[in-house]
Amino acid sequence: MGWFADDAGSRYDESTGPYFEPATIEATVDFLESFAAGGALELAIGTGRIAVPLAARGIRVAGIDYSAPMVAQLRRKSSDIAVEVGDYSTTKVDGEFSLVYLVFNGINNLTTQEAQIAAFANAAAHLAPGGCFVIEVGVRPDRAWTVFDLSDTHIGIDEYDAETQRLVSHHLSPVGDDLWKLASGEFRAVSPPELDLMARLAGLELRERWADWNRTPFTAESTKHVSVWQKP
């Protein structure tokens, strides 16, 4: 299973960084809750970083994830969240939702354009009329190599091919004296206009786009975006 191997669940929950800070999680849940009165479906639900606190607010939450180890970790935390193990671009769950969401660069985990288009179609199929699909994803790199983190405990480097949109994130972590462990994951980076076209193909319309969960305006200098598309 590569990037999401057998120990992925425990490794993920031991992660640090801005995505795992309580303030970031709270801002994410605050934003999503405003769309979730009719229930929420999380694509790439993982270990429940967002789903568990969202469900704790009384929201009906379901999820899809292709990593069984990640889902097993989630089920240790909550028995109230219905989860299907499978490809979240095609797997179906029962019911309609007012919100479908895919956060933390999850759309990039699908490494072909066809799979990303299918994810939009799958999200739209689960939405009730008037419901919204929310994605959080980083802006595509503007160079072949980017150092996105540099510390004594982690070095992060993105390798990007603009022609193929292939993005490889390399993570180096110390494992002993003068020894570092390398873990790499392959993704497909995508621009806001390409996502908007995928949404239109799925019958969704862009409703709003922000630079973060606090609704900071999205500009050319933004490093990521939170986009909301609505089903008519």
N, CA, C and O of each residue as an XYZ file, in Angstrom:
928
protein
N       0.821     -1.215      0.000
C       0.000      0.000      0.000
C       0.854      1.265      0.000
O       0.321      2.374      0.026
N       2.190      1.101     -0.029
C       3.066      2.238     -0.222
C       2.953      3.269      0.886
O       3.223      2.998      2.056
N       2.540      4.475      0.469
C       2.479      5.616      1.386
C       1.583      5.336      2.582
O       1.821      5.867      3.667
N       0.552      4.508      2.401
C      -0.370      4.177      3.479
C      -0.211      2.694      3.832
O      -1.123      1.894      3.623
N       0.949      2.347      4.364
C       1.279      0.961      4.693
C       0.602      0.545      5.987
O      -0.214      1.281      6.542
N       0.957     -0.663      6.469
C       0.258     -1.246      7.611
C       0.319     -0.383      8.868
O      -0.602     -0.410      9.684
N       1.416      0.395      9.029
C       1.540      1.222     10.224
C       1.094      2.653      9.984
O       1.383      3.540     10.786
N       0.384      2.883      8.873
C       0.022      4.250      8.496
C      -0.854      4.925      9.543
O      -0.682      6.111      9.823
N      -1.793      4.180     10.124
C      -2.707      4.787     11.090
C      -1.997      5.356     12.298
O      -2.234      6.501     12.684
N      -1.122      4.556     12.900
C      -0.408      5.024     14.084
C       0.568      6.134     13.721
O       0.719      7.094     14.476
N       1.241      6.012     12.558
C       2.180      7.052     12.144
C       1.462      8.367     11.908
O       1.966      9.428     12.275
N       0.294      8.305     11.300
C      -0.446      9.523     10.990
C      -0.851     10.246     12.265
O      -0.722     11.467     12.355
N      -1.335      9.509     13.243
C      -1.787     10.131     14.487
C      -0.628     10.645     15.338
O      -0.845     11.384     16.297
N       0.591     10.263     14.996
C       1.766     10.798     15.683
C       2.331     12.021     14.966
O       3.323     12.604     15.402
N       1.690     12.404     13.862
C       2.196     13.511     13.052
C       2.072     14.837     13.798
O       1.215     15.017     14.663
N       2.952     15.748     13.433
C       2.919     17.102     13.976
C       2.873     18.081     12.805
O       2.852     17.676     11.643
N       2.859     19.359     13.124
C       2.810     20.371     12.074
C       1.497     21.129     12.117
O       0.606     20.789     12.896
N       1.372     22.157     11.285
C       0.199     23.041     11.361
C      -1.137     22.356     11.135
O      -2.142     22.778     11.707
N      -1.179     21.302     10.309
C      -2.448     20.626     10.056
C      -2.979     19.908     11.288
O      -4.168     19.597     11.362
N      -2.114     19.644     12.250
C      -2.500     18.872     13.423
C      -2.632     19.738     14.678
O      -2.913     19.221     15.759
N      -2.433     21.037     14.542
C      -2.577     21.933     15.684
C      -4.066     22.104     16.015
O      -4.895     22.205     15.110
N      -4.406     22.135     17.312
C      -5.816     22.264     17.703
C      -6.525     23.457     17.064
O      -7.693     23.354     16.690
N      -5.833     24.581     16.938
C      -6.469     25.768     16.356
C      -6.821     25.534     14.889
O      -7.864     25.992     14.421
N      -5.960     24.824     14.162
C      -6.228     24.531     12.758
C      -7.412     23.579     12.623
O      -8.281     23.778     11.774
N      -7.445     22.557     13.452
C      -8.550     21.597     13.410
C      -9.862     22.285     13.755
O     -10.883     22.036     13.114
N      -9.841     23.145     14.759
C     -11.065     23.848     15.152
C     -11.566     24.756     14.033
O     -12.766     24.805     13.766
N     -10.652     25.477     13.374
C     -11.058     26.354     12.274
C     -11.639     25.543     11.119
O     -12.607     25.963     10.484
N     -11.053     24.390     10.851
C     -11.551     23.513      9.787
C     -12.955     23.025     10.098
O     -13.843     23.067      9.247
N     -13.146     22.563     11.321
C     -14.449     22.037     11.727
C     -15.492     23.149     11.762
O     -16.640     22.930     11.375
N     -15.107     24.336     12.221
C     -16.031     25.477     12.218
C     -16.542     25.754     10.808
O     -17.739     25.948     10.596
N     -15.628     25.770      9.857
C     -15.980     26.053      8.464
C     -16.912     24.984      7.915
O     -17.957     25.296      7.344
N     -16.534     23.732      8.088
C     -17.316     22.625      7.531
C     -18.688     22.502      8.180
O     -19.666     22.172      7.509
N     -18.764     22.762      9.473
C     -20.038     22.623     10.188
C     -21.123     23.510      9.584
O     -22.300     23.151      9.596
N     -20.726     24.669      9.055
C     -21.715     25.595      8.503
C     -22.408     25.041      7.263
O     -23.456     25.551      6.866
N     -21.840     23.998      6.643
C     -22.439     23.381      5.452
C     -23.058     22.017      5.751
O     -23.630     21.397      4.855
N     -22.958     21.541      6.987
C     -23.190     20.125      7.282
C     -24.499     19.811      7.987
O     -24.627     18.739      8.577
N     -25.468     20.705      7.947
C     -26.725     20.444      8.657
C     -27.403     19.174      8.182
O     -28.083     18.504      8.960
N     -27.225     18.833      6.902
C     -27.839     17.628      6.344
C     -26.904     16.440      6.296
O     -27.118     15.506      5.523
N     -25.875     16.470      7.111
C     -24.923     15.370      7.154
C     -23.694     15.646      6.310
O     -23.743     16.434      5.365
N     -22.574     14.984      6.657
C     -21.303     15.224      5.980
C     -20.656     13.893      5.598
O     -20.663     12.936      6.373
N     -20.104     13.855      4.401
C     -19.355     12.697      3.921
C     -17.925     13.146      3.674
O     -17.694     14.074      2.898
N     -16.950     12.493      4.330
C     -15.547     12.831      4.107
C     -14.900     11.804      3.193
O     -14.892     10.609      3.491
N     -14.357     12.277      2.078
C     -13.539     11.450      1.210
C     -12.114     11.468      1.757
O     -11.613     12.524      2.143
N     -11.458     10.309      1.792
C     -10.136     10.181      2.418
C     -10.228     10.547      3.897
O      -9.508     11.420      4.381
N     -11.120      9.870      4.598
C     -11.398     10.197      6.000
C     -10.236      9.874      6.919
O     -10.113     10.474      7.987
N      -9.377      8.936      6.526
C      -8.195      8.619      7.315
C      -8.508      8.156      8.717
O      -9.386      7.316      8.919
N      -7.796      8.700      9.687
C      -7.987      8.304     11.081
C      -8.983      9.201     11.816
O      -9.162      9.080     13.028
N      -9.632     10.107     11.068
C     -10.674     10.922     11.684
C     -10.202     12.231     12.279
O     -10.850     12.768     13.177
N      -9.081     12.759     11.796
C      -8.564     14.038     12.314
C      -9.635     15.118     12.316
O      -9.730     15.896     13.265
N     -10.444     15.172     11.259
C     -11.525     16.155     11.152
C     -12.879     15.533     11.447
O     -13.723     16.172     12.077
N     -13.104     14.312     11.011
C     -14.418     13.684     11.150
C     -14.831     13.502     12.601
O     -15.991     13.726     12.945
N     -13.892     13.097     13.462
C     -14.247     12.831     14.862
C     -14.709     14.108     15.568
O     -15.769     14.089     16.194
N     -13.958     15.229     15.495
C     -14.469     16.446     16.146
C     -15.722     17.006     15.485
O     -16.538     17.642     16.152
N     -15.888     16.780     14.177
C     -17.110     17.236     13.524
C     -18.303     16.435     14.019
O     -19.362     17.003     14.287
N     -18.144     15.122     14.144
C     -19.227     14.281     14.661
C     -19.545     14.617     16.112
O     -20.692     14.498     16.543
N     -18.533     15.037     16.865
C     -18.737     15.394     18.269
C     -19.647     16.611     18.419
O     -20.180     16.856     19.501
N     -19.827     17.365     17.357
C     -20.725     18.524     17.390
C     -22.151     18.151     17.005
O     -22.996     19.029     16.829
N     -22.421     16.867     16.874
C     -23.768     16.413     16.574
C     -24.059     16.257     15.092
O     -25.213     16.069     14.706
N     -23.030     16.333     14.254
C     -23.205     16.175     12.816
C     -23.164     14.689     12.447
O     -22.316     13.952     12.950
N     -24.070     14.249     11.580
C     -24.013     12.887     11.034
C     -22.869     12.826     10.036
O     -22.896     13.505      9.010
N     -21.861     12.010     10.337
C     -20.662     11.948      9.499
C     -20.453     10.527      8.993
O     -20.570      9.567      9.755
N     -20.148     10.397      7.726
C     -19.742      9.130      7.120
C     -18.444      9.368      6.373
O     -18.034     10.513      6.185
N     -17.788      8.283      5.941
C     -16.517      8.467      5.268
C     -16.158      7.329      4.340
O     -16.733      6.242      4.398
N     -15.185      7.608      3.475
C     -14.616      6.625      2.560
C     -13.098      6.781      2.615
O     -12.587      7.900      2.620
N     -12.384      5.667      2.655
C     -10.924      5.718      2.607
C     -10.405      4.386      2.088
O     -10.956      3.333      2.411
N      -9.330      4.429      1.273
C      -8.819      3.173      0.721
C      -7.776      2.517      1.606
O      -7.306      1.425      1.285
N      -7.393      3.159      2.731
C      -6.396      2.585      3.627
C      -7.078      1.905      4.808
O      -7.579      2.577      5.710
N      -7.097      0.582      4.805
C      -7.704     -0.156      5.917
C      -7.011      0.139      7.249
O      -7.704      0.244      8.260
N      -5.677      0.278      7.306
C      -5.033      0.614      8.584
C      -5.480      1.964      9.131
O      -5.636      2.120     10.342
N      -5.687      2.942      8.249
C      -6.151      4.252      8.708
C      -7.570      4.139      9.265
O      -7.877      4.702     10.316
N      -8.425      3.416      8.561
C      -9.805      3.252      9.016
C      -9.856      2.491     10.333
O     -10.672      2.813     11.197
N      -9.000      1.487     10.502
C      -8.959      0.742     11.768
C      -8.627      1.665     12.924
O      -9.185      1.529     14.013
N      -7.724      2.599     12.695
C      -7.368      3.567     13.734
C      -8.559      4.463     14.063
O      -8.804      4.768     15.230
N      -9.298      4.884     13.038
C     -10.498      5.694     13.255
C     -11.529      4.942     14.084
O     -12.138      5.513     14.988
N     -11.728      3.661     13.779
C     -12.757      2.892     14.478
C     -12.413      2.668     15.941
O     -13.300      2.363     16.738
N     -11.155      2.812     16.310
C     -10.784      2.761     17.730
C     -11.244      4.023     18.464
O     -11.407      4.018     19.684
N     -11.447      5.085     17.718
C     -11.841      6.362     18.317
C     -13.354      6.536     18.371
O     -13.879      7.137     19.308
N     -14.053      6.012     17.369
C     -15.498      6.243     17.286
C     -16.184      5.089     16.580
O     -15.691      4.569     15.579
N     -17.331      4.699     17.120
C     -18.160      3.681     16.470
C     -19.387      4.317     15.821
O     -20.252      3.614     15.299
N     -19.460      5.656     15.856
C     -20.625      6.364     15.345
C     -20.463      6.833     13.908
O     -21.411      7.350     13.316
N     -19.268      6.658     13.336
C     -18.999      7.134     11.986
C     -18.962      5.936     11.038
O     -18.099      5.068     11.163
N     -19.890      5.894     10.102
C     -19.944      4.794      9.131
C     -18.883      5.023      8.060
O     -18.851      6.077      7.425
N     -18.011      4.028      7.863
C     -16.910      4.178      6.916
C     -16.872      2.990      5.959
O     -16.996      1.836      6.370
N     -16.700      3.295      4.683
C     -16.484      2.275      3.663
C     -15.012      2.302      3.254
O     -14.452      3.367      2.996
N     -14.392      1.123      3.199
C     -13.016      1.024      2.728
C     -13.042      0.819      1.223
O     -13.609     -0.156      0.731
N     -12.428      1.737      0.497
C     -12.420      1.644     -0.954
C     -11.888      2.911     -1.580
O     -11.522      3.855     -0.879
N     -11.845      2.933     -2.885
C     -11.387      4.080     -3.662
C     -12.429      5.188     -3.545
O     -13.574      5.013     -3.963
N     -12.038      6.323     -2.980
C     -13.038      7.365     -2.729
C     -13.440      8.117     -3.997
O     -14.289      9.006     -3.936
N     -12.856      7.782     -5.128
C     -13.339      8.367     -6.375
C     -14.511      7.592     -6.954
O     -15.196      8.085     -7.850
N     -14.753      6.374     -6.450
C     -15.827      5.553     -7.016
C     -16.714      4.876     -5.972
O     -17.858      4.542     -6.279
N     -16.228      4.665     -4.760
C     -16.989      3.937     -3.740
C     -18.199      4.755     -3.288
O     -18.114      5.972     -3.121
N     -19.312      4.073     -3.094
C     -20.550      4.735     -2.685
C     -20.895      4.382     -1.235
O     -20.546      3.309     -0.743
N     -21.585      5.304     -0.564
C     -22.165      5.037      0.752
C     -23.656      5.353      0.664
O     -24.102      6.021     -0.268
N     -24.417      4.873      1.635
C     -25.858      5.099      1.637
C     -26.192      6.534      2.028
O     -25.509      7.140      2.853
N     -27.224      7.052      1.439
C     -27.767      8.328      1.869
C     -27.258      9.520      1.079
O     -26.325      9.417      0.282
N     -27.909     10.674      1.328
C     -27.503     11.959      0.747
C     -26.942     12.844      1.851
O     -27.218     12.639      3.033
N     -26.155     13.826      1.446
C     -25.486     14.704      2.402
C     -25.549     16.141      1.894
O     -25.596     16.394      0.690
N     -25.547     17.067      2.839
C     -25.467     18.475      2.438
C     -24.021     18.917      2.249
O     -23.763     20.001      1.725
N     -23.071     18.072      2.678
C     -21.653     18.393      2.553
C     -20.865     17.134      2.212
O     -21.028     16.093      2.849
N     -20.015     17.244      1.206
C     -18.960     16.270      0.950
C     -17.654     17.053      0.996
O     -17.569     18.137      0.419
N     -16.644     16.531      1.665
C     -15.388     17.287      1.759
C     -14.175     16.386      1.631
O     -14.211     15.199      1.954
N     -13.083     17.001      1.143
C     -11.825     16.311      0.884
C     -10.710     17.291      1.239
O     -10.467     18.248      0.504
N     -10.035     17.058      2.358
C      -9.105     18.056      2.904
C      -7.660     17.584      2.821
O      -7.372     16.474      2.372
N      -6.748     18.465      3.270
C      -5.321     18.146      3.423
C      -4.740     17.547      2.139
O      -4.071     16.515      2.188
N      -4.992     18.191      0.982
C      -4.409     17.786     -0.303
C      -4.887     16.410     -0.781
O      -4.232     15.781     -1.612
N      -6.019     15.947     -0.262
C      -6.492     14.612     -0.612
C      -6.765     14.428     -2.096
O      -6.614     13.319     -2.609
N      -7.165     15.492     -2.807
C      -7.427     15.353     -4.241
C      -6.147     14.985     -4.981
O      -6.199     14.330     -6.022
N      -4.993     15.401     -4.450
C      -3.719     15.105     -5.104
C      -3.301     13.642     -4.954
O      -2.446     13.158     -5.696
N      -3.907     12.939     -3.990
C      -3.594     11.516     -3.812
C      -4.045     10.690     -5.021
O      -3.529      9.601     -5.274
N      -5.004     11.224     -5.750
C      -5.457     10.575     -6.979
C      -4.516     11.035     -8.091
O      -4.495     12.218     -8.432
N      -3.744     10.120     -8.654
C      -2.596     10.516     -9.469
C      -2.873     10.586    -10.969
O      -1.942     10.706    -11.764
N      -4.157     10.512    -11.364
C      -4.517     10.729    -12.765
C      -5.656     11.739    -12.830
O      -6.437     11.887    -11.890
N      -5.728     12.423    -13.956
C      -6.816     13.370    -14.142
C      -8.164     12.646    -14.137
O      -9.152     13.158    -13.610
N      -8.192     11.459    -14.725
C      -9.440     10.689    -14.793
C      -9.961     10.372    -13.396
O     -11.163     10.469    -13.147
N      -9.070      9.996    -12.485
C      -9.483      9.679    -11.117
C      -9.969     10.923    -10.386
O     -10.923     10.855     -9.610
N      -9.327     12.043    -10.626
C      -9.758     13.284     -9.975
C     -11.125     13.718    -10.490
O     -11.960     14.180     -9.713
N     -11.357     13.576    -11.776
C     -12.680     13.875    -12.331
C     -13.732     12.953    -11.718
O     -14.839     13.384    -11.395
N     -13.370     11.679    -11.564
C     -14.304     10.713    -10.971
C     -14.632     11.075     -9.535
O     -15.757     10.857     -9.087
N     -13.670     11.624     -8.806
C     -13.923     12.026     -7.415
C     -14.965     13.139     -7.349
O     -15.827     13.133     -6.470
N     -14.888     14.089     -8.270
C     -15.904     15.146     -8.317
C     -17.273     14.552     -8.634
O     -18.270     14.926     -8.017
N     -17.324     13.627     -9.595
C     -18.596     12.998     -9.942
C     -19.153     12.211     -8.758
O     -20.360     12.219     -8.516
N     -18.278     11.535     -8.025
C     -18.731     10.759     -6.866
C     -19.245     11.679     -5.765
O     -20.254     11.385     -5.125
N     -18.548     12.793     -5.548
C     -19.017     13.759     -4.552
C     -20.394     14.292     -4.936
O     -21.293     14.366     -4.098
N     -20.555     14.661     -6.200
C     -21.836     15.210     -6.658
C     -22.967     14.199     -6.506
O     -24.097     14.564     -6.182
N     -22.654     12.915     -6.745
C     -23.681     11.871     -6.638
C     -24.184     11.707     -5.212
O     -25.308     11.251     -5.005
N     -23.370     12.074     -4.225
C     -23.755     11.938     -2.817
C     -24.398     13.208     -2.247
O     -24.914     13.197     -1.130
N     -24.364     14.293     -3.015
C     -24.887     15.560     -2.504
C     -26.385     15.693     -2.753
O     -26.882     15.349     -3.825
N     -27.091     16.194     -1.753
C     -28.479     16.605     -1.938
C     -28.487     17.915     -2.721
O     -27.486     18.631     -2.713
N     -29.587     18.249     -3.398
C     -29.670     19.545     -4.080
C     -29.349     20.692     -3.117
O     -29.858     20.741     -1.998
N     -28.503     21.603     -3.570
C     -28.063     22.708     -2.729
C     -26.863     22.386     -1.872
O     -26.311     23.272     -1.220
N     -26.445     21.117     -1.861
C     -25.297     20.718     -1.061
C     -23.978     21.174     -1.671
O     -23.926     21.584     -2.831
N     -22.912     21.096     -0.876
C     -21.625     21.636     -1.297
C     -20.496     20.612     -1.173
O     -20.482     19.776     -0.270
N     -19.558     20.706     -2.106
C     -18.331     19.922     -2.100
C     -17.198     20.874     -1.759
O     -17.000     21.880     -2.442
N     -16.453     20.562     -0.704
C     -15.372     21.429     -0.216
C     -14.039     20.695     -0.346
O     -13.904     19.551      0.086
N     -13.077     21.358     -0.936
C     -11.725     20.814     -1.075
C     -10.721     21.788     -0.484
O     -10.830     22.999     -0.677
N      -9.739     21.255      0.239
C      -8.570     22.010      0.706
C      -7.350     21.418      0.005
O      -7.090     20.219      0.110
N      -6.603     22.257     -0.710
C      -5.445     21.733     -1.442
C      -4.423     22.845     -1.667
O      -4.774     24.014     -1.826
N      -3.160     22.453     -1.677
C      -2.097     23.414     -1.925
C      -2.052     23.865     -3.374
O      -2.470     23.142     -4.279
N      -1.541     25.063     -3.580
C      -1.324     25.582     -4.929
C      -0.147     24.841     -5.554
O       0.811     24.494     -4.863
N      -0.219     24.602     -6.844
C       0.858     23.883     -7.523
C       2.193     24.616     -7.359
O       2.228     25.847     -7.378
N       3.289     23.871     -7.198
C       4.608     24.521     -7.112
C       4.918     25.299     -8.386
O       4.415     24.979     -9.463
N       5.758     26.331     -8.244
C       6.147     27.125     -9.407
C       7.586     26.858     -9.821
O       8.166     27.605    -10.610
N       8.163     25.775     -9.277
C       9.535     25.413     -9.620
C       9.705     23.906     -9.477
O       8.854     23.222     -8.909
N      10.808     23.405     -9.997
C      11.029     21.963    -10.005
C      11.308     21.402     -8.617
O      10.917     20.273     -8.319
N      11.973     22.169     -7.769
C      12.329     21.699     -6.420
C      11.969     22.767     -5.408
O      12.316     23.935     -5.584
N      11.275     22.377     -4.349
C      10.892     23.309     -3.290
C      11.160     22.670     -1.937
O      10.689     21.563     -1.675
N      11.900     23.341     -1.084
C      12.075     22.898      0.295
C      10.942     23.521      1.111
O      10.925     24.733      1.327
N       9.993     22.690      1.567
C       8.842     23.242      2.275
C       8.954     23.102      3.789
O       8.137     23.657      4.523
N       9.952     22.369      4.259
C      10.179     22.276      5.700
C      11.648     21.948      5.938
O      12.227     21.111      5.246
N      12.243     22.612      6.920
C      13.655     22.383      7.214
C      13.887     22.579      8.707
O      13.862     23.703      9.208
N      14.111     21.479      9.406
C      14.347     21.540     10.843
C      15.257     20.394     11.245
O      15.672     19.593     10.408
N      15.566     20.322     12.542
C      16.411     19.239     13.039
C      15.695     17.888     13.014
O      16.340     16.841     13.074
N      14.369     17.910     12.926
C      13.599     16.665     12.999
C      12.895     16.305     11.697
O      12.336     15.214     11.583
N      12.912     17.202     10.714
C      12.221     16.905      9.459
C      12.735     17.800      8.342
O      12.907     19.005      8.524
N      12.975     17.198      7.191
C      13.270     17.939      5.965
C      12.248     17.521      4.927
O      12.119     16.334      4.625
N      11.527     18.475      4.381
C      10.519     18.197      3.369
C      10.868     18.866      2.057
O      11.127     20.069      2.023
N      10.879     18.106      0.984
C      11.239     18.618     -0.342
C      10.210     18.132     -1.353
O       9.926     16.937     -1.437
N       9.653     19.069     -2.123
C       8.740     18.717     -3.205
C       9.491     18.722     -4.530
O      10.227     19.659     -4.839
N       9.294     17.661     -5.305
C       9.841     17.534     -6.653
C       8.658     17.607     -7.627
O       7.717     16.820     -7.519
N       8.706     18.547     -8.574
C       7.535     18.794     -9.417
C       7.906     18.864    -10.886
O       8.868     19.530    -11.271
N       7.122     18.162    -11.705
C       7.254     18.195    -13.160
C       6.023     18.907    -13.717
O       4.925     18.351    -13.715
N       6.208     20.131    -14.191
C       5.069     20.932    -14.640
C       4.376     20.332    -15.854
O       3.171     20.515    -16.027
N       5.118     19.614    -16.702
C       4.527     19.061    -17.918
C       3.542     17.945    -17.605
O       2.485     17.859    -18.230
N       3.873     17.096    -16.653
C       3.004     15.963    -16.323
C       2.162     16.212    -15.073
O       1.259     15.432    -14.769
N       2.453     17.296    -14.344
C       1.814     17.629    -13.059
C       2.119     16.591    -11.975
O       1.411     16.501    -10.971
N       3.172     15.817    -12.190
C       3.603     14.825    -11.195
C       4.334     15.543    -10.063
O       5.288     16.289    -10.289
N       3.866     15.300     -8.847
C       4.447     15.902     -7.650
C       4.882     14.788     -6.715
O       4.081     13.924     -6.359
N       6.142     14.802     -6.317
C       6.653     13.825     -5.370
C       7.134     14.569     -4.127
O       8.015     15.425     -4.210
N       6.558     14.242     -2.990
C       6.967     14.840     -1.724
C       7.936     13.900     -1.025
O       7.608     12.746     -0.746
N       9.128     14.403     -0.745
C      10.158     13.632     -0.067
C      10.263     14.106      1.379
O      10.364     15.305      1.642
N      10.238     13.164      2.308
C      10.320     13.474      3.732
C      11.517     12.743      4.339
O      11.616     11.519      4.255
N      12.415     13.499      4.945
C      13.582     12.937      5.616
C      13.452     13.145      7.117
O      13.224     14.262      7.581
N      13.600     12.054      7.877
C      13.492     12.113      9.338
C      14.690     11.406      9.963
O      15.109     10.362      9.464
N      15.256     11.954     11.053
C      16.417     11.316     11.686
C      16.025     10.021     12.387
O      14.985      9.944     13.041
N      16.878      8.999     12.239
C      16.632      7.704     12.888
C      17.822      7.266     13.735
O      17.823      6.159     14.274
N      18.818      8.109     13.857
C      20.001      7.776     14.654
C      21.112      8.752     14.351
O      20.911      9.704     13.596
N      22.262      8.538     14.916
C      23.388      9.430     14.698
C      23.771      9.455     13.224
O      24.187      8.444     12.660
N      23.625     10.621     12.613
C      24.009     10.838     11.217
C      23.241      9.958     10.233
O      23.678      9.780      9.096
N      22.096      9.403     10.658
C      21.276      8.579      9.774
C      19.886      9.202      9.630
O      19.279      9.636     10.609
N      19.400      9.236      8.399
C      18.092      9.791      8.117
C      17.296      8.788      7.297
O      17.850      8.082      6.454
N      15.992      8.729      7.548
C      15.097      7.841      6.811
C      14.333      8.656      5.781
O      13.815      9.729      6.092
N      14.261      8.148      4.551
C      13.548      8.822      3.474
C      12.218      8.129      3.197
O      12.168      6.911      3.027
N      11.139      8.914      3.152
C       9.824      8.424      2.730
C       9.298      9.377      1.666
O       9.321     10.595      1.849
N       8.826      8.825      0.564
C       8.362      9.659     -0.542
C       6.962      9.242     -0.967
O       6.617      8.061     -0.935
N       6.170     10.215     -1.361
C       4.817      9.938     -1.849
C       4.578     10.651     -3.164
O       4.987     11.799     -3.338
N       3.915      9.970     -4.094
C       3.649     10.544     -5.418
C       2.218     11.050     -5.503
O       1.285     10.392     -5.042
N       2.055     12.236     -6.102
C       0.758     12.888     -6.185
C       0.582     13.532     -7.561
O       1.502     13.544     -8.379
N      -0.614     14.065     -7.799
C      -0.861     14.855     -9.016
C      -1.364     16.232     -8.604
O      -2.469     16.371     -8.080
N      -0.543     17.242     -8.845
C      -0.907     18.604     -8.480
C      -1.888     19.173     -9.494
O      -1.829     18.848    -10.680
N      -2.791     20.025     -9.017
C      -3.832     20.568     -9.898
C      -4.107     22.023     -9.528
O      -4.003     22.413     -8.366
N      -4.456     22.810    -10.530
C      -4.691     24.239    -10.344
C      -6.158     24.516    -10.056
O      -7.009     23.677    -10.354
N      -6.477     25.681     -9.478
C      -7.893     26.035     -9.269
C      -8.727     26.009    -10.550
O      -9.839     25.480    -10.520
N      -8.246     26.558    -11.682
C      -9.080     26.483    -12.894
C      -9.372     25.056    -13.348
O     -10.468     24.769    -13.829
N      -8.389     24.153    -13.196
C      -8.637     22.761    -13.582
C      -9.678     22.132    -12.662
O     -10.543     21.387    -13.123
N      -9.602     22.425    -11.373
C     -10.608     21.919    -10.437
C     -11.986     22.476    -10.763
O     -12.983     21.757    -10.690
N     -12.045     23.754    -11.122
C     -13.335     24.350    -11.484
C     -13.948     23.652    -12.692
O     -15.162     23.461    -12.752
N     -13.103     23.267    -13.665
C     -13.606     22.550    -14.825
C     -14.104     21.161    -14.435
O     -15.143     20.716    -14.924
N     -13.375     20.474    -13.562
C     -13.833     19.170    -13.074
C     -15.187     19.304    -12.381
O     -16.069     18.462    -12.545
N     -15.336     20.373    -11.607
C     -16.606     20.612    -10.913
C     -17.743     20.819    -11.923
O     -18.835     20.276    -11.754
N     -17.482     21.598    -12.959
C     -18.518     21.849    -13.970
C     -18.918     20.555    -14.671
O     -20.095     20.342    -14.962
N     -17.939     19.690    -14.943
C     -18.245     18.399    -15.566
C     -19.151     17.555    -14.676
O     -19.933     16.741    -15.167
N     -19.039     17.756    -13.351
C     -19.866     17.015    -12.390
C     -21.177     17.724    -12.072
O     -21.958     17.254    -11.245
N     -21.417     18.854    -12.729
C     -22.658     19.584    -12.509
C     -22.631     20.495    -11.294
O     -23.683     20.858    -10.767
N     -21.435     20.868    -10.843
C     -21.286     21.730     -9.673
C     -20.832     23.124    -10.094
O     -20.191     23.291    -11.132
N     -21.170     24.120     -9.281
C     -20.816     25.505     -9.576
C     -19.964     26.073     -8.447
O     -20.240     25.829     -7.272
N     -18.923     26.835     -8.807
C     -18.084     27.457     -7.787
C     -18.899     28.458     -6.981
O     -19.537     29.355     -7.532
N     -18.864     28.286     -5.670
C     -19.579     29.194     -4.774
C     -18.636     30.179     -4.093
O     -18.947     31.365     -3.989
N     -17.497     29.700     -3.632
C     -16.540     30.575     -2.956
C     -15.170     29.910     -2.907
O     -15.053     28.687     -2.989
N     -14.138     30.735     -2.770
C     -12.762     30.226     -2.663
C     -11.988     31.132     -1.706
O     -12.026     32.357     -1.813
N     -11.286     30.495     -0.769
C     -10.540     31.222      0.255
C      -9.116     30.686      0.343
O      -8.812     29.610     -0.173
N      -8.248     31.450      1.002
C      -6.857     31.030      1.176
C      -6.678     30.092      2.347
O      -5.656     29.414      2.452
N      -7.677     30.044      3.243
C      -7.585     29.170      4.413
C      -8.973     29.013      5.021
O      -9.958     29.545      4.509
N      -9.028     28.271      6.123
C     -10.314     27.988      6.776
C     -10.884     29.204      7.491
O     -12.059     29.206      7.858
N     -10.076     30.234      7.695
C     -10.550     31.462      8.345
C     -11.106     32.467      7.343
O     -11.385     33.613      7.695
N     -11.265     32.034      6.099
C     -11.826     32.851      5.017
C     -10.954     34.069      4.691
O     -11.464     35.152      4.402
N      -9.655     33.877      4.742
C      -8.730     34.891      4.242
C      -8.849     34.933      2.715
O      -8.887     33.881      2.078
N      -8.909     36.134      2.115
C      -9.065     36.203      0.655
C      -7.961     35.438     -0.081
O      -6.793     35.477      0.305
N      -8.358     34.746     -1.143
C      -7.417     33.997     -1.967
C      -6.788     34.938     -2.978
O      -7.498     35.647     -3.692
N      -5.446     34.953     -3.046
C      -4.714     35.838     -3.951
C      -3.629     35.047     -4.673
O      -3.458     33.850     -4.440
N      -2.904     35.729     -5.549
C      -1.811     35.091     -6.283
C      -0.691     34.653     -5.357
O       0.120     33.809     -5.737
N      -0.624     35.206     -4.150
C       0.417     34.845     -3.196
C       0.005     33.697     -2.269
O       0.828     33.216     -1.490
N      -1.245     33.254     -2.339
C      -1.728     32.193     -1.457
C      -1.025     30.877     -1.766
O      -0.764     30.565     -2.928
N      -0.722     30.111     -0.732
C      -0.040     28.825     -0.913
C      -1.014     27.652     -0.979
O      -0.629     26.544     -1.355
N      -2.271     27.890     -0.616
C      -3.292     26.847     -0.725
C      -4.641     27.516     -0.889
O      -4.749     28.739     -0.804
N      -5.671     26.717     -1.124
C      -7.012     27.283     -1.177
C      -8.023     26.304     -0.609
O      -7.831     25.088     -0.638
N      -9.099     26.865     -0.096
C     -10.280     26.119      0.332
C     -11.396     26.540     -0.615
O     -11.844     27.687     -0.591
N     -11.843     25.601     -1.454
C     -12.827     25.918     -2.469
C     -14.135     25.193     -2.204
O     -14.154     24.057     -1.728
N     -15.236     25.881     -2.526
C     -16.582     25.347     -2.284
C     -17.354     25.375     -3.589
O     -17.534     26.431     -4.195
N     -17.809     24.200     -4.017
C     -18.666     24.107     -5.198
C     -20.037     23.608     -4.761
O     -20.139     22.758     -3.877
N     -21.080     24.129     -5.373
C     -22.449     23.826     -4.955
C     -23.219     23.079     -6.039
O     -23.069     23.346     -7.232
N     -24.040     22.145     -5.595
C     -24.927     21.427     -6.510
C     -26.230     22.205     -6.638
O     -26.854     22.508     -5.621
N     -26.656     22.535     -7.834
C     -27.902     23.329     -8.001
C     -29.114     22.634     -7.407
O     -30.222     23.167     -7.467
